[in-house]
């Protein structure tokens, strides 16, 4: 690994940790869903850096796209927690 790759991995890991803490601390489920999809996106970049493009493509497809769509549809079809408080 060259120094650029190491720096990219460290920045990505920090970004994933910040996104995970942000997803846990938010009460808005939609915002938490977007934060978890960002985590999956960074993870797919990690897989690409590790020279596993098939795993990266699968993670991007399932983790970012499909899971986010399923969560958003589920949140729209259920009563959101924020609406109960208002």
Backbone as CSV, one residue per row, in Angstrom:
resi,resn,N_x,N_y,N_z,CA_x,CA_y,CA_z,C_x,C_y,C_z
1,UNK,0.837,-1.185,0.000,0.000,0.000,0.000,0.879,1.244,0.000
2,UNK,0.493,2.188,-0.790,1.232,3.442,-0.766,0.605,4.395,0.256
3,UNK,1.222,5.527,0.461,0.794,6.454,1.509,-0.575,7.059,1.198
4,UNK,-0.888,7.245,-0.099,-2.188,7.778,-0.476,-3.312,6.823,-0.074
5,UNK,-3.101,5.546,-0.264,-4.097,4.551,0.103,-4.299,4.507,1.613
6,UNK,-3.212,4.581,2.354,-3.318,4.561,3.820,-4.082,5.783,4.315
7,UNK,-3.771,6.942,3.761,-4.477,8.166,4.157,-5.959,8.062,3.813
8,UNK,-6.280,7.524,2.641,-7.670,7.359,2.235,-8.418,6.403,3.161
9,UNK,-7.769,5.331,3.566,-8.396,4.367,4.473,-8.626,4.989,5.849
10,UNK,-7.669,5.745,6.354,-7.827,6.376,7.669,-8.953,7.409,7.628
11,UNK,-8.998,8.230,6.584,-10.068,9.223,6.462,-11.425,8.532,6.322
12,UNK,-11.476,7.471,5.549,-12.729,6.727,5.397,-13.184,6.085,6.690
13,UNK,-12.242,5.541,7.463,-12.595,4.926,8.738,-13.131,5.970,9.715
14,UNK,-12.500,7.123,9.758,-12.985,8.204,10.621,-14.369,8.655,10.172
15,UNK,-14.565,8.762,8.860,-15.853,9.167,8.326,-16.939,8.150,8.668
16,UNK,-16.599,6.849,8.618,-17.566,5.812,8.975,-17.940,5.885,10.451
17,UNK,-16.962,6.127,11.317,-17.238,6.224,12.750,-18.129,7.432,13.042
18,UNK,-17.828,8.555,12.410,-18.649,9.757,12.610,-20.074,9.529,12.100
19,UNK,-20.218,8.887,10.954,-21.557,8.610,10.412,-22.322,7.636,11.296
20,UNK,-21.632,6.665,11.880,-22.292,5.717,12.777,-22.771,6.410,14.054
21,UNK,-21.940,7.264,14.617,-22.349,8.004,15.815,-23.509,8.942,15.481
22,UNK,-23.452,9.567,14.323,-24.528,10.454,13.896,-25.836,9.681,13.720
23,UNK,-25.761,8.482,13.132,-26.965,7.670,12.927,-27.570,7.226,14.249
24,UNK,-26.734,6.934,15.215,-27.233,6.496,16.514,-27.853,7.647,17.289
25,UNK,-27.281,8.835,17.156,-27.729,9.961,17.977,-28.960,10.682,17.425
26,UNK,-29.321,10.481,16.180,-30.477,11.171,15.594,-31.769,10.459,15.945
27,UNK,-32.810,11.223,16.183,-34.128,10.632,16.427,-34.917,10.487,15.135
28,UNK,-34.528,11.241,14.115,-35.199,11.140,12.824,-34.724,9.878,12.111
29,UNK,-35.657,8.975,11.846,-35.289,7.694,11.247,-34.783,7.845,9.819
30,UNK,-35.303,8.816,9.097,-34.866,9.019,7.725,-33.413,9.481,7.674
31,UNK,-33.035,10.363,8.568,-31.649,10.833,8.641,-30.727,9.682,9.041
32,UNK,-31.162,8.856,9.973,-30.362,7.699,10.384,-30.191,6.706,9.239
33,UNK,-31.204,6.554,8.424,-31.117,5.663,7.266,-30.109,6.186,6.249
34,UNK,-30.113,7.485,6.007,-29.148,8.076,5.084,-27.729,7.918,5.634
35,UNK,-27.562,8.077,6.937,-26.232,7.920,7.541,-25.730,6.482,7.407
36,UNK,-26.612,5.511,7.572,-26.179,4.120,7.407,-25.859,3.800,5.949
37,UNK,-26.541,4.449,5.020,-26.199,4.221,3.613,-24.845,4.842,3.279
38,UNK,-24.490,5.944,3.945,-23.158,6.528,3.766,-22.094,5.573,4.293
39,UNK,-22.380,4.909,5.401,-21.442,3.917,5.937,-21.226,2.791,4.925
40,UNK,-22.288,2.319,4.315,-22.163,1.259,3.311,-21.405,1.731,2.077
41,UNK,-21.589,2.988,1.719,-20.869,3.530,0.573,-19.368,3.589,0.831
42,UNK,-18.978,4.037,2.017,-17.553,4.081,2.365,-16.992,2.661,2.440
43,UNK,-17.793,1.732,2.952,-17.342,0.342,3.015,-17.133,-0.240,1.623
44,UNK,-17.970,0.132,0.680,-17.766,-0.352,-0.694,-16.498,0.242,-1.305
45,UNK,-16.158,1.471,-0.934,-14.886,2.056,-1.386,-13.714,1.283,-0.780
46,UNK,-13.842,0.897,0.487,-12.798,0.082,1.122,-12.589,-1.229,0.381
47,UNK,-13.672,-1.888,0.014,-13.548,-3.141,-0.727,-12.878,-2.917,-2.081
48,UNK,-13.175,-1.796,-2.718,-12.531,-1.494,-4.002,-11.040,-1.248,-3.814
49,UNK,-10.667,-0.569,-2.740,-9.248,-0.333,-2.449,-8.532,-1.658,-2.194
50,UNK,-9.219,-2.599,-1.561,-8.634,-3.904,-1.277,-8.663,-4.838,-2.485
51,UNK,-8.973,-4.281,-3.660,-8.978,-4.997,-4.932,-9.993,-6.136,-4.966
52,UNK,-11.179,-5.826,-4.447,-12.296,-6.760,-4.524,-13.477,-6.026,-5.170
53,UNK,-13.405,-5.757,-6.483,-14.453,-4.945,-7.110,-15.822,-5.625,-7.139
54,UNK,-15.848,-6.965,-7.177,-17.137,-7.648,-7.172,-17.842,-7.470,-5.830
55,UNK,-17.089,-7.543,-4.742,-17.661,-7.344,-3.410,-18.055,-5.874,-3.239
56,UNK,-17.247,-4.966,-3.774,-17.569,-3.539,-3.689,-18.854,-3.227,-4.441
57,UNK,-19.021,-3.799,-5.605,-20.233,-3.568,-6.384,-21.458,-4.151,-5.682
58,UNK,-21.300,-5.330,-5.097,-22.407,-5.941,-4.363,-22.769,-5.122,-3.133
59,UNK,-21.772,-4.639,-2.402,-22.028,-3.814,-1.224,-22.707,-2.504,-1.615
60,UNK,-22.283,-1.915,-2.713,-22.903,-0.673,-3.162,-24.350,-0.912,-3.594
61,UNK,-24.582,-2.013,-4.273,-25.930,-2.305,-4.752,-26.876,-2.659,-3.615
62,UNK,-26.464,-3.587,-2.777,-27.331,-4.053,-1.699,-27.324,-3.080,-0.528
63,UNK,-26.138,-2.718,-0.057,-26.025,-1.897,1.146,-26.497,-0.475,0.968
64,UNK,-26.151,0.126,-0.158,-26.512,1.531,-0.366,-27.897,1.639,-0.991
65,UNK,-28.105,0.977,-2.095,-29.340,1.191,-2.848,-30.537,0.417,-2.282
66,UNK,-30.451,-0.884,-2.276,-31.616,-1.701,-1.941,-32.048,-1.540,-0.486
67,UNK,-31.104,-1.597,0.434,-31.441,-1.473,1.850,-32.007,-0.090,2.162
68,UNK,-31.431,0.939,1.579,-31.934,2.294,1.808,-33.345,2.448,1.268
69,UNK,-33.603,1.915,0.098,-34.947,1.988,-0.470,-35.953,1.256,0.400
70,UNK,-35.589,0.075,0.883,-36.497,-0.694,1.746,-36.774,0.058,3.039
71,UNK,-35.746,0.634,3.651,-35.940,1.390,4.889,-36.797,2.626,4.671
72,UNK,-36.565,3.360,3.580,-37.345,4.570,3.308,-38.810,4.229,3.069
73,UNK,-39.071,3.174,2.323,-40.449,2.752,2.078,-41.110,2.322,3.386
74,UNK,-40.388,1.609,4.221,-40.929,1.177,5.506,-41.217,2.362,6.417
75,UNK,-40.323,3.331,6.445,-40.538,4.523,7.275,-41.737,5.312,6.767
76,UNK,-41.911,5.397,5.464,-43.060,6.131,4.909,-44.371,5.427,5.214
77,UNK,-44.353,4.102,5.292,-45.596,3.354,5.513,-45.933,3.167,6.983
78,UNK,-45.062,3.547,7.870,-45.354,3.455,9.298,-45.445,4.853,9.875
79,UNK,-45.947,4.930,11.084,-46.039,6.224,11.746,-44.685,6.563,12.324
80,UNK,-44.193,7.755,11.982,-42.864,8.161,12.432,-42.935,8.655,13.865
81,UNK,-41.859,8.439,14.588,-41.767,8.807,16.006,-41.882,10.309,16.205
82,UNK,-41.368,11.102,15.279,-41.403,12.550,15.416,-42.821,13.086,15.321
83,UNK,-43.680,12.418,14.539,-45.048,12.881,14.381,-45.855,12.676,15.656
84,UNK,-45.503,11.677,16.467,-46.212,11.429,17.716,-45.929,12.504,18.746
85,UNK,-44.711,13.066,18.748,-44.321,14.061,19.745,-44.948,15.407,19.483
86,UNK,-45.255,15.722,18.237,-45.779,17.064,17.910,-47.229,17.226,18.241
